Amino acid sequence: MTNPASRLAHATSWGYQLQNLNLKRAEASPFDVLVIDYAKDGSDESALKPAEIERLKVKPDGGRRIVLAYCSIGEAESYRSYWQKSWKRDKPTWLLGENPEWDENYSVSFWDSGWQGIVCGNPQALIDRIVAQGFDGVYLDKCDVYEDLREHFKSVARSRPDLEGDMIAFVRRISSEAKAQRPGFLVVMQNAEPLLERAELRQAIDAVAKEELLFGLDRPEKPNARDEVDESRQRLDLMKKDGKPVFMVEYLNAPARIDEAAAAAQKLGYILYVAPKDRELNRLNGPVGGVAGV
């Protein structure tokens, strides 16, 4: 099975770790898909080398693992190589304000050419470098930043008649340019499932991932309201109808909750990863039913 999209569609397990990556432990994990940061600490100096990524692509049984690089396209992160210290005194026009839930993460006017130039379209851009590193694809986060803008930056949001359309255009640009550089390059979108109602967005991505579908929206490990779960499921299932996989991550420690999530994922036909309840993503749990804490 050489086609990357086919391999992704046939995956049955995945792992998700963004901090404190131990390459040997990650290599030893059994996952079909692994989502990691493209750099060990966000800096150019700590960027994973192509040879390291190639080792991660080989599972312990000799099979092929898909390795995706995390990339936030709706927020700027002050620990990234592109960040300039002067921005806190003299902000570029596209840099808005800090996310109250995540220190040093800043909402952006994601349609602005200045921000988009940081993300894609030139050899120094994030996506272009991820392609060059040898990753199988990219895992796009904060595609739902338009919700934050409507809540915290109302005047900016009102200046755009179709924020969702702006994000769809951005994701489509990323997908088109990355796939032009390397045919078969995978694009996975996290959250932002309302965008899935638009066919042009579904056509541009190879899979979708959903955080906290079942638990945790109100407080850790608390079951989500049935109507919220159903609304998300209806949109996620649009990808399933297109023959594309749906990944989900729940942040759980309680064994009973983990069992509930596993049973629900199996029924839904989604691919589950259970991350630690603290949401830090700084360690890699084993598959549900497997050995935890690898």
Buried (B, 14 or more C-beta within 10 A) or exposed (E): EEEBBEBBBEBEBBBBBBEEBEBEBBBEBBBBBBBBBBBBEBEEEEBBEEEBBEBBBEBEEEEBBBBBBBBBBBBBBBEBBBBEEEBEEEEBEBBBEBBEEEEEBBBBBBBBEEBBBBBBBEEEBBBBBBBEBBBBBBBBBBBBBBBBBBEBBEEBBEEBEEBBBBBBBBBBBBBEBBBEEBEBBBBBBBBBBBBBEBEEBBEBBBBBBBBBBBBBBEEBBEEBEEEBBEEBBEBBBBBBEEEBBBBBBBBBBEEEBBEBBBEBBEEBEBBBBBBBBEEEBEBBBBBBEEEBEB
